[in-house]
Amino acid sequence: MRAVHQSLDIAAILRRAEQFSPRREVVSRERDRSLQRTTYGELGGRARRLASALLRLGLEPGARVATLCVTHRQHWEVYYAAPIAGLVTHPINPRLHTDDIAFIADDAGDEVLVVDEAFLPIYEQIRDRTPFRHVVVVGAAPDGLLGYEDLLASGDPTWQPGELDEWSTALVTYTSGTTGRPKGVAVPHRAIALHALSSALPGWLAMRDDDVVMPVVPMFHALAWGWPYTAALLGAKQVLPGSFLDPASLLELIEGERVTLTGGVPTVWMGLLSALDDETRKFDVTSLRAALSGGATAPPAMIEGLRNRHGIPLVHTWGMTELIMGAIATLTWDLQDAPEDEQRQHRYAQGVPMPFLEIRARGDEGLAPWDGTSLGELEIRGPWVAREYLGQPAGGAEQWTADGWFRTGDVVAISERGYIRIADRAKDVVKSGGEWISTPALESALMDHPAVAEAAVVGVADEKWTERPLAVVAFRPGATATPQELREFITPKVARWWVPERIEIVEAIPKTAVGKFNKRVLRDQFDQDTSKAEA
């Protein structure tokens, strides 16, 4: 008798959530700030009905269903509905420039767009440059467009998914395009299933069914680190914050829903720390067992402030569009009883790769040893690491080595325990007089200063040293410091020759569509004569 193959797919994740956690709550903050409460049982039924409704639009297998939505229950439903129907969910970042959004939709060949009512002005700007056959509006739909609830109501409530190929594409996601046109990554069902299993293991997310999980990272960015699938697989309660990502709104949800696990970019946690430090309003955050930080290096002062003043363990993570989440900086067994200073240094690293992921660092003279100091570009491979870009745009194949490892562009040192410590991005690294300067280390040193809210460091041309670091700083409200005071503050913390001659003061540092410092804009603005150091 031939053995029956059990496919690793998103339908299996949804089926488990419906069968074993039908009463587990999913809370979604709506546009009017109200909280919509539903369950996995209800959402599973709606997702299957939506899947049948999408098929009734005449879509062929593999057709792309794009979204321009914030993190809410309808977006969650599309995350499941399209893949279990044999279609492909394609979240698009609405914060991108409209030219990039139009390019991405056209490059992916999106046939359906599910769009929040608030983002209809974006659709109006791109409608003539995109291949959408159907536009579905979450909210009030103008004449000529489909209403989301109307489309869902047209579906079959008894519909069940057929057999899926675990190697078929379930989702498509695009890079932010900071170094060129955005590039598309196809994510198969199997990759999502294995990523969900691996990230939930003890020693990594260690997610349980009694967790209350709130992804602050938006669902249009890096697939929200896979949490919509991981939490459903484990039966954990999910809290979807909608468009309200300001510190007060997030703290209200943490307190009111007793959130135990949350994750987002460092700029979110900087704002959260400031709000918690403000004595004018108190929030109860004692339910939090961890806040995960990814997308950029978190300043040590922020990590320690959250941990020591408010009891929130901030855990470093590392990931990319091409691999969702790849490493988490939890402490391995042999560090549990280590001195606090040693533990702290490992918490500041980006972490150990998740199970099934392999890493190596390639320097100028070959593979770098795992000694914690030797630098090289991080290369990685594993079952959810991308193997190509959609359409292989010019130069795309160069992102992979001849033996199939993905070249991340991150310059790292790997410790003997396997902890990754990012020294810089290859495109951002400053090489002064032939020696590398770590911009994250400089940024962290500057953000340790009590007056500094944000700091970004870029390399600018220098006649003598070829390149020198330039720091751009934004102060906290009501605080200030001179460039010389900042230089004196960081001098004991970094190599003296790292200290930037120029420190520019700005009201706010420009950011990319995913909340990272936009260093391309800073280089364009400040890459000029560096012979004039600010006093």
C-alpha positions in Angstrom: 0.0 0.0 0.0 1.4 3.4 -1.0 1.9 5.7 2.0 -0.2 8.9 2.0 1.9 12.0 1.9 1.0 14.7 4.3 1.8 18.0 2.7 3.5 20.8 4.7 1.2 23.6 3.7 -0.8 26.6 5.0 -4.1 24.6 4.8 -2.7 22.2 7.4 -1.9 25.2 9.7 -5.4 26.6 9.4 -7.0 23.1 9.8 -5.2 22.6 13.1 -6.2 26.1 14.4 -9.8 25.4 13.6 -9.8 21.8 15.0 -7.7 22.3 18.2 -8.2 26.0 19.0 -11.6 27.0 17.6 -12.5 29.2 20.7 -9.1 30.9 20.9 -9.5 34.6 20.5 -8.1 36.9 17.8 -8.5 40.6 18.6 -8.3 43.2 15.8 -8.1 47.0 16.2 -10.4 48.6 13.7 -10.1 51.9 11.9 -12.4 53.6 14.5 -10.1 52.2 17.3 -12.7 49.7 18.4 -11.6 46.1 19.1 -13.2 43.4 17.0 -13.1 40.1 18.8 -13.3 36.8 16.9 -11.9 33.3 17.1 -9.8 30.9 15.0 -13.0 28.9 14.4 -14.8 31.9 12.9 -11.7 33.2 11.0 -11.1 29.7 9.6 -14.6 29.5 8.2 -14.3 33.0 6.7 -10.9 32.3 5.2 -12.2 29.2 3.5 -15.3 31.0 2.2 -13.1 33.8 0.9 -10.9 31.2 -0.9 -14.0 29.9 -2.7 -15.1 33.4 -3.6 -11.7 34.2 -5.1 -11.8 31.1 -7.2 -15.3 32.2 -8.5 -13.6 35.3 -9.9 -12.1 32.9 -12.5 -8.5 33.0 -11.2 -6.2 30.3 -12.4 -3.8 28.4 -10.0 -0.9 30.6 -9.0 -2.7 33.9 -9.6 -1.5 36.7 -7.4 -3.8 38.4 -4.8 -2.1 41.6 -3.7 -2.9 43.5 -0.5 -2.6 47.1 0.5 -3.7 46.7 4.1 -2.6 47.3 7.7 -2.5 44.5 10.3 -6.2 43.5 10.9 -8.4 40.4 10.7 -9.3 40.8 7.0 -5.6 40.9 6.1 -5.1 37.8 8.2 -7.9 36.1 6.3 -6.3 36.8 2.9 -3.0 35.5 4.3 -4.8 32.1 4.5 -7.5 32.3 1.8 -5.4 32.8 -1.3 -2.8 30.1 -0.5 -5.3 27.4 0.4 -7.1 28.1 -2.9 -3.9 27.5 -4.8 -3.4 31.2 -5.3 -0.7 33.5 -4.0 -1.0 36.2 -1.4 1.2 39.3 -2.2 1.4 41.9 0.7 2.5 45.3 -0.7 3.9 48.0 1.6 1.6 51.0 1.3 4.4 53.3 2.7 6.4 52.8 -0.5 6.5 55.5 -3.2 3.6 55.0 -5.6 6.1 54.4 -8.5 7.5 51.5 -6.5 4.1 50.1 -5.7 3.0 50.3 -9.3 6.3 48.6 -10.4 5.9 45.8 -7.8 2.3 45.0 -8.7 3.1 45.0 -12.4 6.3 42.9 -11.9 4.4 40.3 -9.8 1.5 40.2 -12.3 -1.1 40.8 -9.5 -4.6 40.1 -10.7 -6.6 41.0 -7.6 -6.0 43.9 -5.1 -7.5 43.8 -1.6 -7.1 47.4 -0.3 -8.1 49.2 2.8 -10.5 52.1 2.3 -7.8 54.4 3.7 -5.4 53.5 0.9 -7.8 54.1 -2.0 -6.0 57.3 -2.9 -2.9 55.1 -3.5 -4.9 52.9 -5.8 -6.2 55.9 -7.7 -2.5 56.9 -8.4 -1.5 53.5 -9.7 -4.6 52.1 -11.3 -3.5 52.8 -14.9 -0.1 51.2 -14.3 -1.2 47.9 -12.8 -2.6 44.7 -14.1 -5.5 44.4 -11.5 -8.6 42.7 -12.8 -10.5 42.9 -9.6 -10.2 45.5 -6.7 -11.7 44.5 -3.3 -12.1 47.2 -0.7 -12.0 46.6 3.0 -14.5 49.2 4.2 -16.8 51.3 2.0 -16.3 50.4 -1.7 -16.9 53.1 -4.3 -19.0 52.3 -7.3 -17.3 49.9 -9.7 -15.2 48.2 -6.9 -16.0 45.1 -4.9 -16.7 45.3 -1.1 -14.7 42.8 0.9 -17.7 41.5 2.9 -19.8 41.3 -0.4 -17.1 39.2 -2.0 -16.8 37.0 1.0 -20.6 36.5 1.2 -20.6 35.2 -2.4 -18.3 32.3 -1.4 -19.3 28.7 -0.4 -19.3 28.3 3.4 -18.8 24.5 3.0 -15.8 24.8 0.7 -12.7 22.9 1.7 -9.2 23.1 0.1 -8.0 20.3 -2.1 -4.6 18.7 -2.1 -1.8 21.3 -2.3 1.7 21.0 -3.6 3.9 22.0 -0.6 6.6 23.3 -3.1 4.1 25.6 -4.8 4.3 29.3 -4.1 2.0 30.5 -1.2 3.2 34.1 -0.9 5.3 36.6 -2.7 7.1 39.4 -0.9 9.4 42.2 -2.2 12.5 43.8 -0.9 12.4 47.4 0.1 14.5 48.5 -2.9 17.0 50.6 -1.0 19.8 49.8 -3.4 17.7 49.6 -6.7 14.4 48.3 -7.9 12.5 46.1 -5.4 13.0 42.3 -6.0 10.4 39.7 -5.6 10.8 36.5 -3.5 8.5 33.5 -3.9 7.8 31.7 -0.6 6.5 28.1 -0.9 4.0 26.4 1.5 6.7 24.1 2.8 8.9 27.1 3.7 6.1 28.7 5.8 5.4 25.4 7.6 9.0 24.7 8.5 9.6 28.3 9.5 6.6 28.2 11.8 7.7 25.0 13.4 11.3 26.1 13.8 10.7 29.5 15.2 8.2 28.2 17.8 10.7 25.8 19.4 12.1 26.3 22.9 15.2 28.4 22.8 13.8 30.5 20.0 10.2 32.0 20.2 9.2 29.2 22.5 5.6 30.1 21.7 2.8 28.3 23.5 -0.9 28.1 23.3 -1.3 30.3 26.4 0.7 33.1 24.8 -0.9 36.3 23.7 1.0 37.4 20.6 1.0 40.9 19.1 3.0 41.5 15.9 3.9 45.2 15.7 5.9 44.5 12.6 3.2 45.1 9.9 1.8 42.2 7.8 3.1 43.9 4.7 6.7 43.7 6.0 8.7 40.4 5.9 5.4 38.5 6.3 5.2 39.9 9.8 8.1 37.5 10.6 5.7 34.6 10.0 3.8 35.2 13.3 0.3 34.9 11.8 1.1 31.3 10.9 3.3 30.4 13.9 0.7 31.6 16.5 -2.2 29.8 14.7 -0.2 26.6 14.5 0.3 26.7 18.3 -3.1 28.1 19.1 -1.9 31.3 20.7 -4.1 34.3 21.0 -3.3 37.0 18.4 -3.7 40.7 18.9 -3.6 42.7 15.6 -3.0 46.4 16.2 -4.3 47.8 12.9 -2.8 51.1 11.9 -2.3 52.3 15.5 1.4 51.7 16.2 2.1 54.7 18.4 3.4 53.9 21.9 0.3 54.8 23.8 -1.9 52.6 21.6 0.5 49.7 21.8 0.8 50.0 25.5 -3.0 50.1 25.9 -3.2 46.7 24.0 -0.3 45.2 26.0 -2.1 46.1 29.2 -5.6 45.4 28.2 -5.1 42.1 26.4 -2.2 40.9 28.7 0.2 40.5 25.7 3.0 38.1 26.5 5.1 38.3 23.2 5.5 41.2 20.8 7.9 42.1 18.0 8.8 45.1 15.9 11.6 47.4 14.7 13.9 49.3 17.2 12.2 52.7 16.4 9.0 51.2 17.9 10.7 50.2 21.1 12.5 53.6 21.4 9.1 55.2 21.4 7.8 52.7 23.9 10.7 53.2 26.3 10.1 57.0 26.2 6.4 56.5 26.9 7.2 54.2 29.8 9.8 56.6 31.2 7.2 59.4 31.2 5.7 59.4 34.7 2.5 61.2 33.7 0.8 58.0 32.7 1.4 54.5 34.0 1.0 51.3 32.0 1.0 47.7 33.3 3.5 45.7 31.1 4.1 42.9 33.6 2.5 40.4 31.2 5.3 40.7 28.7 7.8 37.9 28.7 9.7 39.3 25.7 9.7 42.0 23.1 11.6 41.0 19.9 13.5 43.6 18.0 14.5 43.2 14.3 15.2 45.1 11.2 18.2 47.0 12.6 20.6 46.8 15.5 18.9 47.9 18.8 21.0 50.4 20.9 22.3 48.7 24.1 21.0 51.7 26.2 17.5 50.9 24.9 17.9 47.2 25.6 19.0 47.9 29.2 16.5 50.6 29.7 13.6 48.3 28.9 15.0 45.5 30.9 16.2 47.3 34.0 13.7 50.1 34.4 10.5 48.3 33.2 11.3 44.5 33.3 10.8 44.0 29.6 13.4 41.6 28.1 14.1 43.0 24.6 15.4 40.1 22.5 17.5 40.8 19.3 16.4 39.0 16.2 17.8 39.0 12.6 16.0 38.3 9.4 15.5 39.5 5.8 12.8 39.6 3.2 14.6 36.6 1.6 14.4 34.4 4.7 11.7 36.0 7.0 13.3 35.4 10.4 16.8 33.7 10.7 18.3 34.2 14.2 17.3 35.0 17.8 19.6 36.2 20.6 18.4 34.0 23.4 21.0 32.6 25.8 22.3 29.1 25.1 22.5 26.6 28.0 26.2 27.3 28.7 25.5 31.0 29.2 22.6 30.6 31.7 25.0 31.0 34.7 27.6 33.2 33.0 28.5 36.6 34.4 26.1 39.3 33.6 28.6 41.2 31.4 29.1 38.0 29.3 25.3 37.5 29.0 24.8 41.1 28.1 27.3 40.9 25.2 25.5 37.9 23.8 22.1 39.6 24.1 23.5 42.5 22.1 24.3 40.1 19.2 21.8 39.2 16.5 21.6 35.6 17.8 22.0 32.0 16.9 20.5 30.7 13.6 17.2 28.9 13.9 17.2 25.1 13.4 17.7 23.9 9.8 19.6 27.1 9.0 23.4 27.0 8.2 25.7 30.0 8.3 29.2 31.0 7.3 31.1 34.3 6.8 33.3 34.9 3.8 36.1 37.4 4.2 38.7 38.7 1.7 40.8 35.6 2.2 38.1 32.9 2.3 35.8 31.7 5.1 36.3 33.6 8.4 36.9 31.6 11.5 34.2 31.6 14.3 36.3 33.5 16.8 33.9 36.5 17.4 36.2 39.0 15.8 37.0 38.0 12.2 34.7 39.7 9.8 33.1 38.5 6.6 29.9 38.7 4.6 27.3 36.4 6.1 26.1 33.6 3.8 23.2 31.4 4.7 21.1 28.5 3.4 18.1 26.6 4.6 14.6 25.4 3.7 13.0 28.8 3.9 15.9 30.8 2.4 15.1 32.2 -1.1 16.9 30.5 -4.0 16.2 33.1 -6.6 14.4 36.4 -7.3 11.2 36.5 -9.4 12.3 36.8 -13.0 16.0 37.0 -11.9 16.5 40.7 -12.5 19.9 41.9 -13.6 22.5 41.0 -11.0 20.1 38.8 -9.0 22.0 35.6 -9.6 25.0 37.3 -8.0 23.2 37.2 -4.7 23.9 33.4 -4.5 27.2 31.6 -4.4 28.0 28.9 -6.9 27.2 26.2 -4.3 23.8 27.8 -3.5 24.4 29.9 -0.4 22.5 33.3 -0.1 24.8 36.3 0.2 23.1 38.5 2.8 25.2 41.6 2.4 25.7 41.8 6.2 29.2 42.1 7.4 29.4 39.9 10.6 31.6 38.2 13.1 30.5 34.7 14.3 31.4 33.6 17.8 32.5 30.1 18.7 29.0 29.4 20.0 27.5 30.5 16.7 26.2 33.9 17.7 26.0 36.3 14.8 27.1 39.9 15.5 26.4 42.3 12.6 29.2 44.8 12.1 27.5 46.5 9.2 25.7 46.2 5.9 28.2 45.7 3.1 26.6 48.7 1.3 26.8 50.9 4.5 30.2 49.9 5.8 32.7 52.7 6.2 36.3 51.8 5.2 38.6 54.5 6.3 42.3 54.3 5.5 41.8 50.6 4.6 40.1 49.8 8.0 36.4 49.0 8.6 34.4 51.2 11.0 31.2 49.7 12.3 28.3 52.2 11.9 25.9 50.3 14.2 28.5 50.5 17.0 28.9 54.2 16.4 25.2 54.7 16.3 24.7 52.8 19.5 27.4 54.8 21.3 25.7 58.1 20.2 22.3 56.9 21.3 23.6 56.1 24.7 23.8 59.9 25.2 20.7 61.1 27.2 20.0 63.9 24.8 20.0 61.7 21.6 16.8 60.2 20.3 18.2 58.8 17.1 21.6 58.6 15.4 22.6 57.3 12.0 26.1 57.1 10.6 27.1 57.0 6.9 30.4 57.1 5.0 31.3 60.2 3.1 34.2 60.8 0.7 37.5 62.1 2.3 40.6 63.2 0.4 43.1 61.8 2.9 41.3 58.6 4.2 39.2 57.9 1.1 36.1 57.7 3.4 35.2 58.9 6.9 32.1 58.5 9.1 29.6 61.2 9.3 27.0 61.1 12.1 23.5 62.5 11.8 21.7 63.1 15.1 18.2 64.0 16.3 17.6 65.0 19.9 14.9 64.2 22.3 12.2 66.9 22.9 13.7 69.7 24.9 17.2 68.2 24.9 20.4 69.3 23.1 24.1 68.9 22.9 26.9 70.3 20.8 28.8 68.1 18.3 31.9 68.5 20.4 30.0 67.2 23.5 28.8 64.2 21.6 32.3 63.5 20.3 33.7 63.6 23.9 30.9 61.4 25.1 31.6 58.6 22.6 35.4 58.7 22.6 35.8 56.3 25.6 33.3 53.9 24.0 34.9 53.4 20.5 38.3 53.5 18.9 39.5 57.1 18.8 40.0 57.0 15.0 36.3 56.0 14.6 35.1 59.3 16.1 33.4 61.4 13.3 34.8 64.8 12.5 31.3 65.8 11.3 28.1 65.5 13.3 25.1 67.0 11.7 22.0 67.9 13.8 18.5 67.3 12.2 15.0 67.5 13.5 14.3 63.9 12.4 16.3 61.2 10.6 14.6 60.1 7.3 13.4 56.5 7.3 12.6 53.9 4.8 9.1 52.5 4.2 9.8 49.8 6.8 11.1 52.2 9.5 14.8 51.8 9.0 17.2 54.8 8.8 17.3 55.8 5.1 21.1 56.1 4.7 20.8 56.6 0.9 19.0 59.9 1.5 21.6 60.9 4.2 24.5 60.2 1.9 22.9 62.2 -0.9 22.3 65.1 1.5 25.6 65.2 3.3 28.3 63.6 1.0 30.2 66.8 0.3 33.4 68.5 1.5 34.4 66.8 4.8 37.3 69.1 5.6 35.0 71.3 7.7 34.4 69.6 11.0 31.6 71.0 13.1 32.7 72.6 16.3 
